Amino acid sequence: MSATADDAEGAVLGWLAQQRDAMLVLLQHLVNTDSNSYDKSGVDAVGVHIRRFLDRNGIGSEAIPDGRFGDAIRARVGEGNEPVLLMGHRDTVFPTGEAARRPFRIEQARAYGPGVADMKSGLVTNAFVLAALQKLGRPPAVVGLFTADEEIGSPSSRGLIEEEARRARAVFNSEPGRATGAVVTGRKGGVFMRFDITGRAAHSGANFEQGISAIEEVARKTIALHALTDRERGVTLNVGVIAGGQTVNTVAPSARGEVDLRFITHEQRDATMQKVEEIIATSYVPGTTARLEISGEFLPLVETEAGRDLYRHYAGCARDIGFDPPAEFTGGCADSGFAATTGTPTLCGVGPVGARVHSPDEYLEIDTLVPRAQALALAVLRLNRKSQ
């Protein structure tokens, strides 16, 4: 039997209000399962926990296999075109074994453990919102994507995210809410690169003049790359890793550097990458050669009027729940940029509030689990009402 709009909202919000303990149980299972981006078995094990939860709540799901990274998981409730898309990634930055060293724990009002905020609590949010909506007689059309490799630029998930986003009328990415309670309306894009330098070895005392130093070339390129930073325009370059050489008394025959580029607009990305390629192609030390490789890339979540409308819609729902989330722009990257670039309105950071992510001090504010899930569910229901 279908419910009226007010009945549906009351049923969904009321059910979620009773789920705090169940949310913590699922969260504990997820946090205590290692899921480094390159640990396929671990990422897939997190997926097993999620699919079991969905199945217990009458929600069908499918695994989209990948031979190298974790399988993506797609779930759906409701029928109809242009569903709302809920996104979240199962991988973390932490090495295998971290869950045993730092298992899930609760101290006062905070939960701790690897990936507890980024973003296993967001996965719990999406799973419980899907379950709450499924309990309605005629739930709105919602797709949940639980992807596998966001922390390394989503090499296996990007195409699926873009495909689902093109079909959706709105996208919510349940990355952690900011420590201030803010949601994220804009993010920088990023390009992760590696450049390899080849020089020529020589004895650094007896035959110094015969050597061609790859390390000197890396140093000169690093200075040139850092000079491209324009903080006022939001463009930064950081050579975060350098390595090379053979022995202290040998002119270095090889060296490498790894570069992080951040930008706000697609135009900035293209213009800066052209300059990066020119620097890599230039031999500051005659006789060296260089090769540039992009190892990962995120697209920016560019703030648009449609995106701002989606934020206002969500914020209005949140105020009805009892909190007022500000909007925030961040330099961090996320899968939301892939979704937004398809043209579909996208809002990020709608997961529970947490902070200090990617560190041993990462934490989740437990009391935000239920209200953030309620606000997201309400936003989905009211979007569905608008389209009818």
Backbone hydrogen bonds in HBPLUS format (Angstrom, degrees):
<---DONOR---> <-ACCEPTOR-->    atom                        ^
c    i                          cat <-CA-CA->   ^        H-A-AA   ^      H-
h    n   atom  resd res      DA  || num        DHA   H-A  angle D-A-AA Bond
n    s   type  num  typ     dist DA aas  dist angle  dist       angle   num
A0008-ALA N   A0004-THR O   2.76 MM   4  5.94 158.5  1.80 155.7 161.8     1
A0009-GLU N   A0005-ALA O   3.00 MM   4  6.27 164.2  2.03 152.1 155.7     2
A0010-GLY N   A0006-ASP O   2.97 MM   4  6.14 165.9  1.99 150.0 154.2     3
A0011-ALA N   A0007-ASP O   2.84 MM   4  6.03 156.6  1.90 149.9 156.4     4
A0012-VAL N   A0008-ALA O   2.98 MM   4  6.14 167.2  1.99 154.6 157.6     5
A0013-LEU N   A0009-GLU O   2.91 MM   4  5.99 171.7  1.92 156.3 159.0     6
A0014-GLY N   A0010-GLY O   2.89 MM   4  5.75 153.1  1.96 138.2 146.7     7
A0015-TRP N   A0011-ALA O   3.02 MM   4  6.11 158.4  2.07 142.0 147.5     8
A0016-LEU N   A0012-VAL O   3.03 MM   4  6.24 170.8  2.04 153.5 156.2     9
A0017-ALA N   A0013-LEU O   2.97 MM   4  6.07 146.0  2.08 141.6 151.0    10
A0018-GLN N   A0015-TRP O   3.05 MM   3  5.50 150.0  2.14 109.7 118.4    11
A0019-GLN N   A0016-LEU O   3.02 MM   3  5.16 169.9  2.03 116.6 118.1    12
A0023-MET N   A0019-GLN O   2.80 MM   4  5.94 155.3  1.86 160.5 167.6    13
A0024-LEU N   A0020-ARG O   3.05 MM   4  6.37 154.9  2.11 150.2 156.5    14
A0025-VAL N   A0021-ASP O   3.03 MM   4  6.35 146.6  2.14 144.6 153.9    15
A0026-LEU N   A0022-ALA O   3.12 MM   4  6.42 167.3  2.13 153.0 154.3    16
A0027-LEU N   A0023-MET O   2.87 MM   4  6.05 162.0  1.90 150.5 156.5    17
A0028-GLN N   A0024-LEU O   2.90 MM   4  6.00 155.0  1.96 143.4 149.3    18
A0029-HIS N   A0025-VAL O   3.18 MM   4  6.52 158.6  2.23 149.2 154.0    19
A0030-LEU N   A0026-LEU O   3.04 MM   4  6.36 159.6  2.08 153.1 158.6    20
A0031-VAL N   A0027-LEU O   2.88 MM   4  6.07 170.4  1.89 160.7 162.7    21
A0032-ASN N   A0028-GLN O   2.99 MM   4  5.98 156.1  2.05 147.6 153.9    22
A0033-THR N   A0030-LEU O   3.18 MM   3  5.33 158.3  2.22 109.2 111.7    23
A0092-THR N   A0035-SER O   2.78 MM  57  5.74 144.7  1.90 134.6 140.4    24
A0039-ASP N   A0036-ASN O   2.83 MM   3  5.08 162.5  1.86 117.1 122.9    25
A0042-GLY N   A0039-ASP O   3.08 MM   3  5.35 118.4  2.47 103.1 117.9    26
A0043-VAL N   A0039-ASP O   2.95 MM   4  6.24 168.5  1.96 165.0 168.1    27
A0044-ASP N   A0040-LYS O   2.87 MM   4  6.00 161.0  1.91 153.4 159.1    28
A0045-ALA N   A0041-SER O   2.91 MM   4  6.05 138.7  2.09 134.1 145.6    29
A0045-ALA N   A0042-GLY O   3.06 MM   3  4.91 118.9  2.44  90.4 106.1    30
A0046-VAL N   A0042-GLY O   3.05 MM   4  6.44 150.3  2.14 150.6 157.3    31
A0047-GLY N   A0043-VAL O   3.14 MM   4  6.46 150.4  2.23 138.8 147.2    32
A0048-VAL N   A0044-ASP O   2.96 MM   4  6.36 137.4  2.14 141.5 152.8    33
A0048-VAL N   A0045-ALA O   3.15 MM   3  5.01 123.7  2.48  90.6 104.5    34
A0049-HIS N   A0045-ALA O   3.32 MM   4  6.72 155.6  2.38 147.5 151.4    35
A0050-ILE N   A0046-VAL O   3.17 MM   4  6.54 158.7  2.21 149.7 155.5    36
A0051-ARG N   A0047-GLY O   2.88 MM   4  6.09 165.2  1.91 154.2 158.1    37
A0052-ARG N   A0048-VAL O   2.95 MM   4  6.08 154.8  2.02 149.1 155.9    38
A0053-PHE N   A0049-HIS O   3.13 MM   4  6.36 156.8  2.18 144.4 150.2    39
A0054-LEU N   A0050-ILE O   2.95 MM   4  6.25 165.8  1.97 154.2 158.0    40
A0055-ASP N   A0051-ARG O   2.86 MM   4  5.97 163.0  1.88 147.8 152.8    41
A0056-ARG N   A0052-ARG O   3.00 MM   4  6.19 157.6  2.05 147.5 153.0    42
A0057-ASN N   A0053-PHE O   3.24 MM   4  6.49 131.4  2.49 140.5 152.9    43
A0057-ASN N   A0054-LEU O   3.02 MM   3  5.17 137.1  2.21 100.3 112.9    44
A0059-ILE N   A0054-LEU O   2.91 MM   5  5.01 164.7  1.94 142.8 140.5    45
A0058-GLY N   A0055-ASP O   3.04 MM   3  5.10 160.1  2.08 113.3 112.4    46
A0062-GLU N   A0074-ARG O   2.91 MM  12  5.43 150.3  2.00 146.8 156.5    47
A0074-ARG N   A0062-GLU O   2.95 MM  12  5.43 160.3  1.99 154.3 160.8    48
A0064-ILE N   A0072-ALA O   2.68 MM   8  4.96 167.8  1.69 148.4 152.3    49
A0072-ALA N   A0064-ILE O   3.04 MM   8  4.96 142.8  2.18 149.7 141.6    50
A0073-ILE N   A0146-PHE O   3.13 MM  73  5.07 149.0  2.23 129.1 138.0    51
A0146-PHE N   A0073-ILE O   2.91 MM  73  5.07 165.9  1.93 150.9 154.2    52
A0075-ALA N   A0144-GLY O   2.90 MM  69  5.01 158.5  1.95 147.3 153.5    53
A0144-GLY N   A0075-ALA O   2.81 MM  69  5.01 163.4  1.83 136.7 142.3    54
A0077-VAL N   A0142-VAL O   2.97 MM  65  5.42 158.0  2.02 154.8 161.8    55
A0142-VAL N   A0077-VAL O   2.94 MM  65  5.42 161.8  1.98 150.3 153.1    56
A0169-ARG N   A0083-PRO O   3.06 MM  86  6.10 149.9  2.15 138.3 146.7    57
A0084-VAL N   A0141-ALA O   3.05 MM  57  6.51 157.2  2.11 147.1 145.3    58
A0143-VAL N   A0084-VAL O   2.89 MM  59  6.27 160.1  1.93 159.0 165.5    59
A0085-LEU N   A0170-ALA O   2.96 MM  85  6.30 170.8  1.97 158.9 161.5    60
A0172-PHE N   A0085-LEU O   2.88 MM  87  6.27 163.1  1.91 169.0 174.8    61
A0086-LEU N   A0143-VAL O   2.82 MM  57  6.16 167.8  1.83 167.6 171.7    62
A0145-LEU N   A0086-LEU O   2.88 MM  59  6.26 165.5  1.90 168.8 173.5    63
A0087-MET N   A0172-PHE O   2.94 MM  85  6.29 157.5  1.99 156.3 160.2    64
A0174-SER N   A0087-MET O   3.16 MM  87  6.26 167.1  2.18 156.6 153.9    65
A0088-GLY N   A0145-LEU O   3.08 MM  57  6.33 122.0  2.43 148.4 164.3    66
A0147-THR N   A0088-GLY O   2.84 MM  59  6.25 147.5  1.95 156.9 157.5    67
A0090-ARG N   A0147-THR O   2.76 MM  57  5.96 162.1  1.80 149.4 151.7    68
A0098-GLU N   A0095-PRO O   3.08 MM   3  5.83 157.6  2.13 143.3 144.8    69
A0101-ARG N   A0097-GLY O   3.18 MM   4  6.48 150.2  2.28 144.2 152.9    70
A0102-ARG N   A0098-GLU O   2.78 MM   4  5.92 155.6  1.84 155.6 161.8    71
A0105-ARG N   A0112-TYR O   3.14 MM   7  5.37 151.6  2.22 136.6 140.3    72
A0112-TYR N   A0105-ARG O   2.83 MM   7  5.37 158.5  1.87 158.8 163.7    73
A0107-GLU N   A0110-ARG O   2.91 MM   3  5.51 158.1  1.96 161.0 167.6    74
A0110-ARG N   A0107-GLU O   3.08 MM   3  5.51 167.2  2.09 129.8 132.9    75
A0366-ILE N   A0109-ALA O   3.01 MM 257  5.74 150.1  2.10 149.8 157.3    76
A0111-ALA N   A0364-LEU O   2.95 MM 253  5.09 154.0  2.02 139.5 148.0    77
A0364-LEU N   A0111-ALA O   2.91 MM 253  5.09 144.2  2.04 144.2 152.4    78
A0116-VAL N   A0113-GLY O   3.11 MM   3  5.38 160.5  2.14 136.0 131.6    79
A0120-LYS N   A0115-GLY O   2.96 MM   5  5.82 163.2  1.99 170.8 176.3    80
A0121-SER N   A0116-VAL O   3.22 MM   5  5.85 129.5  2.49 124.9 135.0    81
A0122-GLY N   A0119-MET O   3.02 MM   3  5.13 123.4  2.35  95.9 110.8    82
A0123-LEU N   A0119-MET O   3.08 MM   4  6.54 141.1  2.24 143.8 154.9    83
A0124-VAL N   A0120-LYS O   3.14 MM   4  6.41 153.2  2.21 140.0 146.5    84
A0125-THR N   A0121-SER O   2.95 MM   4  6.26 155.6  2.02 143.6 150.2    85
A0126-ASN N   A0122-GLY O   3.02 MM   4  6.29 166.7  2.04 149.3 151.1    86
A0127-ALA N   A0123-LEU O   2.94 MM   4  6.13 163.9  1.97 151.9 156.7    87
A0128-PHE N   A0124-VAL O   2.95 MM   4  6.10 164.6  1.97 156.1 159.7    88
A0129-VAL N   A0125-THR O   2.90 MM   4  6.09 151.8  1.98 152.2 160.8    89
A0130-LEU N   A0126-ASN O   2.98 MM   4  6.15 164.4  2.01 150.1 154.1    90
A0131-ALA N   A0127-ALA O   3.00 MM   4  6.24 155.4  2.06 141.5 148.7    91
A0132-ALA N   A0128-PHE O   2.85 MM   4  6.01 156.4  1.91 144.1 150.3    92
A0133-LEU N   A0129-VAL O   3.00 MM   4  6.20 163.6  2.02 153.8 157.4    93
A0134-GLN N   A0130-LEU O   2.91 MM   4  6.06 152.4  1.99 147.6 155.8    94
A0135-LYS N   A0132-ALA O   3.29 MM   3  5.48 140.2  2.46  98.6 108.7    95
A0136-LEU N   A0133-LEU O   3.05 MM   3  5.61 164.6  2.07 116.3 121.3    96
A0152-ILE N   A0149-ASP O   3.31 MM   3  5.86 158.8  2.35 112.8 118.6    97
A0154-SER N   A0149-ASP O   2.81 MM   5  4.68 145.4  1.93 142.0 135.4    98
A0153-GLY N   A0150-GLU O   2.97 MM   3  5.09 162.7  2.00 120.0 117.7    99
A0158-ARG N   A0154-SER O   3.00 MM   4  5.33 151.2  2.08 146.5 144.6   100
A0161-ILE N   A0157-SER O   2.96 MM   4  6.18 164.6  1.98 163.5 168.4   101
A0162-GLU N   A0158-ARG O   2.95 MM   4  6.19 167.9  1.96 160.3 162.8   102
A0163-GLU N   A0159-GLY O   2.94 MM   4  6.08 155.5  2.00 144.1 151.4   103
A0164-GLU N   A0160-LEU O   2.96 MM   4  6.16 168.2  1.97 156.0 157.9   104
A0165-ALA N   A0161-ILE O   2.87 MM   4  5.97 157.8  1.92 151.0 158.1   105
A0166-ARG N   A0162-GLU O   3.03 MM   4  6.14 154.8  2.09 146.1 151.4   106
A0167-ARG N   A0164-GLU O   3.16 MM   3  5.28 130.7  2.41  97.8 110.5   107
A0168-ALA N   A0165-ALA O   3.07 MM   3  5.02 145.0  2.20  99.1 109.7   108
A0171-VAL N   A0345-PRO O   2.93 MM 174  6.27 145.5  2.05 154.2 163.5   109
A0347-LEU N   A0171-VAL O   2.94 MM 176  6.31 156.5  1.99 153.0 159.4   110
A0173-ASN N   A0347-LEU O   2.87 MM 174  6.27 162.2  1.90 157.8 163.3   111
A0350-VAL N   A0173-ASN O   3.37 MM 177  6.41 170.8  2.38 144.0 144.7   112
A0351-GLY N   A0175-GLU O   2.91 MM 176  5.24 148.7  2.01 160.1 153.3   113
A0177-GLY N   A0352-PRO O   2.98 MM 175  5.48 152.1  2.06 115.5 122.3   114
A0354-GLY N   A0177-GLY O   3.22 MM 177  6.21 163.3  2.25 154.6 149.6   115
A0178-ARG N   A0182-ALA O   2.99 MM   4  5.07 159.8  2.03 147.0 149.1   116
A0181-GLY N   A0178-ARG O   2.78 MM   3  5.11 160.7  1.81 115.7 122.3   117
A0183-VAL N   A0326-PRO O   2.96 MM 143  6.40 152.6  2.04 169.0 173.2   118
A0328-GLU N   A0183-VAL O   2.92 MM 145  6.10 128.2  2.20 148.6 164.0   119
A0184-VAL N   A0348-CYS O   2.70 MM 164  4.84 159.3  1.74 133.6 135.9   120
A0348-CYS N   A0184-VAL O   3.01 MM 164  4.84 161.1  2.04 163.1 158.1   121
A0185-THR N   A0328-GLU O   3.03 MM 143  5.92 148.9  2.13 142.6 152.4   122
A0330-THR N   A0186-GLY O   3.01 MM 144  6.44 157.1  2.06 147.5 151.6   123
A0187-ARG N   A0301-LEU O   3.00 MM 114  4.74 153.4  2.07 122.3 130.1   124
A0301-LEU N   A0187-ARG O   3.10 MM 114  4.74 142.1  2.25 114.5 125.9   125
A0188-LYS N   A0330-THR O   3.15 MM 142  6.69 134.6  2.36 148.9 160.2   126
A0189-GLY N   A0263-PHE O   2.78 MM  74  5.34 151.0  1.87 149.3 157.9   127
A0263-PHE N   A0189-GLY O   3.11 MM  74  5.34 152.2  2.19 138.2 141.6   128
A0190-GLY N   A0298-PHE O   2.98 MM 108  4.93 152.1  2.06 120.1 128.0   129
A0298-PHE N   A0190-GLY O   2.70 MM 108  4.93 164.9  1.72 150.5 154.4   130
A0191-VAL N   A0261-LEU O   2.93 MM  70  5.12 150.6  2.02 139.0 147.4   131
A0261-LEU N   A0191-VAL O   2.96 MM  70  5.12 164.7  1.98 151.4 156.1   132
A0192-PHE N   A0296-GLY O   2.80 MM 104  5.04 178.9  1.80 151.3 151.7   133
A0295-SER N   A0192-PHE O   2.74 MM 103  5.54 150.4  1.83 143.6 153.2   134
A0296-GLY N   A0192-PHE O   3.32 MM 104  5.04 145.9  2.45 139.4 135.0   135
A0193-MET N   A0259-VAL O   2.90 MM  66  5.02 166.3  1.91 148.7 152.9   136
A0259-VAL N   A0193-MET O   2.80 MM  66  5.02 155.8  1.86 133.5 141.9   137
A0194-ARG N   A0293-GLU O   2.83 MM  99  5.30 153.0  1.90 153.7 162.8   138
A0293-GLU N   A0194-ARG O   2.82 MM  99  5.30 153.6  1.89 158.2 166.4   139
A0195-PHE N   A0257-GLY O   2.86 MM  62  5.40 162.0  1.89 154.3 159.7   140
A0257-GLY N   A0195-PHE O   2.95 MM  62  5.40 151.3  2.03 150.0 158.9   141
A0196-ASP N   A0291-ARG O   2.88 MM  95  5.27 155.8  1.94 150.8 157.1   142
A0291-ARG N   A0196-ASP O   2.96 MM  95  5.27 142.7  2.10 142.9 153.9   143
A0197-ILE N   A0255-ALA O   2.77 MM  58  5.22 176.1  1.77 162.1 160.8   144
A0255-ALA N   A0197-ILE O   3.16 MM  58  5.22 146.9  2.27 139.6 141.2   145
A0198-THR N   A0289-THR O   2.91 MM  91  5.32 162.4  1.95 150.2 154.2   146
A0289-THR N   A0198-THR O   3.11 MM  91  5.32 153.1  2.19 142.1 150.4   147
A0199-GLY N   A0253-PRO O   2.70 MM  54  4.41 175.6  1.70 131.2 130.4   148
A0200-ARG N   A0212-ILE O   2.85 MM  12  4.66 162.1  1.89 129.3 132.1   149
A0212-ILE N   A0200-ARG O   2.92 MM  12  4.66 165.5  1.94 130.9 133.4   150
A0251-VAL N   A0202-ALA O   2.87 MM  49  5.25 166.6  1.89 157.3 160.0   151
A0207-ASN N   A0203-HIS O   3.16 MM   4  5.04 140.8  2.32 119.3 130.6   152
A0204-SER N   A0249-ASN O   3.02 MM  45  5.10 174.7  2.02 128.5 126.8   153
A0210-GLN N   A0207-ASN O   2.98 MM   3  5.58 155.4  2.04 119.3 126.9   154
A0211-GLY N   A0208-PHE O   3.05 MM   3  5.57 161.1  2.09 116.1 122.2   155
A0217-GLU N   A0213-SER O   3.31 MM   4  6.55 154.2  2.38 136.1 142.9   156
A0214-ALA N   A0252-ALA O   2.92 MM  38  5.43 171.1  1.92 141.7 144.7   157
A0218-VAL N   A0214-ALA O   2.97 MM   4  6.28 153.9  2.04 145.2 151.7   158
A0219-ALA N   A0215-ILE O   2.96 MM   4  6.24 159.9  2.00 151.0 156.3   159
A0220-ARG N   A0216-GLU O   2.94 MM   4  6.23 161.6  1.97 153.2 157.4   160
A0221-LYS N   A0217-GLU O   2.91 MM   4  6.10 160.9  1.95 151.1 156.7   161
A0222-THR N   A0218-VAL O   2.82 MM   4  5.96 152.3  1.89 147.9 156.1   162
A0223-ILE N   A0219-ALA O   3.11 MM   4  6.42 159.1  2.15 149.5 153.4   163
A0224-ALA N   A0220-ARG O   3.13 MM   4  6.37 161.0  2.16 145.7 150.9   164
A0225-LEU N   A0221-LYS O   2.77 MM   4  5.98 157.7  1.82 154.2 160.5   165
A0226-HIS N   A0222-THR O   2.92 MM   4  6.08 166.1  1.94 153.3 156.9   166
A0227-ALA N   A0223-ILE O   3.12 MM   4  6.25 138.8  2.30 138.5 149.1   167
A0228-LEU N   A0225-LEU O   3.05 MM   3  5.51 159.7  2.09 111.6 118.1   168
A0229-THR N   A0226-HIS O   3.14 MM   3  5.69 165.7  2.17 115.3 119.8   169
A0230-ASP N   A0235-VAL O   2.75 MM   5  5.01 153.3  1.82 138.1 147.4   170
A0233-ARG N   A0230-ASP O   3.08 MM   3  5.58 133.7  2.30 110.2 121.4   171
A0235-VAL N   A0230-ASP O   3.02 MM   5  5.01 158.2  2.07 140.6 135.0   172
A0234-GLY N   A0231-ARG O   3.10 MM   3  4.76 148.4  2.21  92.9 102.6   173
A0236-THR N   A0262-ARG O   3.11 MM  26  5.26 155.6  2.18 134.0 140.9   174
A0262-ARG N   A0236-THR O   2.89 MM  26  5.26 160.7  1.93 154.4 158.5   175
A0238-ASN N   A0260-ASP O   2.89 MM  22  5.12 148.9  1.99 140.6 150.6   176
A0260-ASP N   A0238-ASN O   2.80 MM  22  5.12 152.4  1.88 140.6 150.0   177
A0240-GLY N   A0258-GLU O   2.95 MM  18  5.92 126.4  2.24 149.9 164.9   178
A0258-GLU N   A0241-VAL O   2.84 MM  17  5.06 145.9  1.96 147.6 149.4   179
A0243-ALA N   A0256-ARG O   3.06 MM  13  5.47 153.9  2.13 148.9 150.6   180
A0256-ARG N   A0243-ALA O   2.76 MM  13  5.47 153.5  1.83 164.0 165.1   181
A0245-GLY N   A0254-SER O   2.93 MM   9  5.81 160.3  1.97 159.0 162.8   182
A0250-THR N   A0247-THR O   3.16 MM   3  5.27 153.4  2.23 117.8 114.5   183
A0269-ARG N   A0265-THR O   3.18 MM   4  6.55 154.1  2.25 145.6 152.5   184
A0270-ASP N   A0266-HIS O   3.09 MM   4  6.43 164.1  2.12 154.5 156.5   185
A0271-ALA N   A0267-GLU O   3.03 MM   4  6.21 169.6  2.04 153.3 156.2   186
A0272-THR N   A0268-GLN O   2.92 MM   4  5.92 163.0  1.95 149.2 154.3   187
A0273-MET N   A0269-ARG O   2.88 MM   4  5.94 161.9  1.91 152.3 158.0   188
A0274-GLN N   A0270-ASP O   3.14 MM   4  6.30 148.2  2.25 141.7 149.1   189
A0275-LYS N   A0271-ALA O   3.40 MM   4  6.73 151.7  2.49 138.8 145.1   190
A0275-LYS N   A0272-THR O   3.03 MM   3  5.15 116.7  2.45  98.1 113.2   191
A0276-VAL N   A0272-THR O   2.87 MM   4  6.21 154.4  1.94 152.5 160.8   192
A0277-GLU N   A0273-MET O   2.93 MM   4  6.10 164.8  1.95 150.5 153.6   193
A0278-GLU N   A0274-GLN O   3.11 MM   4  6.35 146.5  2.23 138.7 147.7   194
A0279-ILE N   A0275-LYS O   3.00 MM   4  6.30 154.8  2.06 148.7 154.8   195
A0280-ILE N   A0276-VAL O   2.97 MM   4  6.27 163.3  1.99 156.8 161.1   196
A0281-ALA N   A0277-GLU O   2.99 MM   4  6.09 146.7  2.11 139.5 148.5   197
A0282-THR N   A0278-GLU O   3.09 MM   4  6.22 124.9  2.41 137.8 150.8   198
A0282-THR N   A0279-ILE O   3.19 MM   3  5.19 141.7  2.34  97.3 108.1   199
A0288-THR N   A0285-VAL O   3.16 MM   3  6.06 160.1  2.20 152.6 153.8   200
A0308-ARG N   A0304-THR O   2.88 MM   4  6.17 152.0  1.96 146.3 154.4   201
A0309-ASP N   A0305-GLU O   2.88 MM   4  6.14 150.1  1.97 145.3 153.4   202
A0310-LEU N   A0306-ALA O   3.04 MM   4  6.34 152.5  2.12 143.4 150.4   203
A0311-TYR N   A0307-GLY O   2.95 MM   4  6.28 154.0  2.02 145.9 153.2   204
A0312-ARG N   A0308-ARG O   2.92 MM   4  6.21 161.2  1.95 150.0 154.5   205
A0313-HIS N   A0309-ASP O   2.91 MM   4  6.17 154.4  1.98 147.3 154.6   206
A0314-TYR N   A0310-LEU O   2.92 MM   4  6.19 167.9  1.94 154.2 156.6   207
A0315-ALA N   A0311-TYR O   2.76 MM   4  5.93 170.3  1.77 160.6 163.7   208
A0316-GLY N   A0312-ARG O   2.99 MM   4  6.07 151.9  2.07 141.9 148.6   209
A0317-CYS N   A0313-HIS O   3.18 MM   4  6.53 153.4  2.26 145.6 152.5   210
A0317-CYS N   A0314-TYR O   3.02 MM   3  5.11 115.1  2.45  97.4 113.2   211
A0318-ALA N   A0314-TYR O   2.84 MM   4  6.17 157.7  1.89 154.9 162.0   212
A0319-ARG N   A0315-ALA O   2.90 MM   4  6.14 154.8  1.97 147.5 153.7   213
A0320-ASP N   A0316-GLY O   3.21 MM   4  6.48 147.2  2.33 138.9 146.9   214
A0320-ASP N   A0317-CYS O   3.10 MM   3  5.15 120.3  2.48  94.8 109.6   215
A0321-ILE N   A0317-CYS O   3.17 MM   4  6.55 129.7  2.43 137.9 151.5   216
A0321-ILE N   A0318-ALA O   2.92 MM   3  4.98 133.0  2.14  97.5 111.4   217
A0322-GLY N   A0318-ALA O   2.91 MM   4  6.32 139.1  2.08 146.0 158.5   218
A0323-PHE N   A0318-ALA O   3.13 MM   5  5.58 172.7  2.14 135.0 133.8   219
A0337-GLY N   A0334-ALA O   3.27 MM   3  6.18 164.1  2.29 121.5 124.0   220
A0338-PHE N   A0335-ASP O   2.97 MM   3  5.47 129.8  2.23 112.7 124.4   221
A0339-ALA N   A0335-ASP O   3.37 MM   4  6.83 156.8  2.43 150.2 156.4   222
A0340-ALA N   A0336-SER O   2.89 MM   4  6.06 168.1  1.90 153.5 156.9   223
A0341-THR N   A0337-GLY O   3.07 MM   4  6.06 150.4  2.16 142.0 148.8   224
A0342-THR N   A0339-ALA O   3.17 MM   3  5.70 154.1  2.24 111.3 118.7   225
A0343-GLY N   A0340-ALA O   2.90 MM   3  5.46 161.9  1.94 117.5 123.6   226
A0365-GLU N   A0353-VAL O   2.88 MM  12  5.62 177.0  1.88 161.2 161.6   227
A0355-ALA N   A0363-TYR O   3.18 MM   8  5.77 148.4  2.28 142.7 150.2   228
A0363-TYR N   A0355-ALA O   3.10 MM   8  5.77 159.1  2.15 155.4 159.7   229
A0362-GLU N   A0359-SER O   3.16 MM   3  5.50 164.2  2.19 118.7 118.6   230
A0368-THR N   A0365-GLU O   3.02 MM   3  5.78 164.9  2.04 123.3 127.7   231
A0369-LEU N   A0366-ILE O   3.06 MM   3  5.64 169.4  2.07 121.5 125.0   232
A0372-ARG N   A0368-THR O   3.11 MM   4  5.82 157.4  2.17 141.6 148.1   233
A0373-ALA N   A0369-LEU O   3.25 MM   4  6.34 153.8  2.32 140.8 148.1   234
A0374-GLN N   A0370-VAL O   2.87 MM   4  6.12 158.4  1.91 157.7 164.7   235
A0375-ALA N   A0371-PRO O   2.91 MM   4  6.07 159.8  1.95 147.6 152.4   236
A0376-LEU N   A0372-ARG O   3.07 MM   4  6.22 158.4  2.12 143.2 148.8   237
A0377-ALA N   A0373-ALA O   2.94 MM   4  6.14 164.7  1.97 151.5 155.8   238
A0378-LEU N   A0374-GLN O   2.89 MM   4  6.05 161.3  1.92 150.9 156.2   239
A0379-ALA N   A0375-ALA O   2.92 MM   4  6.10 153.3  2.00 144.2 151.6   240
A0380-VAL N   A0376-LEU O   3.03 MM   4  6.33 153.7  2.10 149.6 156.0   241
A0381-LEU N   A0377-ALA O   2.97 MM   4  6.25 166.0  1.99 153.3 156.8   242
A0382-ARG N   A0378-LEU O   2.95 MM   4  6.10 163.8  1.97 152.2 156.3   243
A0383-LEU N   A0379-ALA O   2.99 MM   4  6.07 145.8  2.11 139.6 148.7   244
A0384-ASN N   A0380-VAL O   3.02 MM   4  6.23 156.9  2.08 149.5 155.6   245
A0385-ARG N   A0381-LEU O   3.03 MM   4  6.37 147.5  2.13 141.2 150.2   246
A0386-LYS N   A0382-ARG O   3.03 MM   4  6.24 151.0  2.12 140.7 147.7   247
A0387-SER N   A0383-LEU O   3.21 MM   4  6.50 146.7  2.33 145.9 153.7   248
A0388-GLN N   A0385-ARG O   3.28 MM   3  5.36 153.5  2.36 101.7 109.4   249
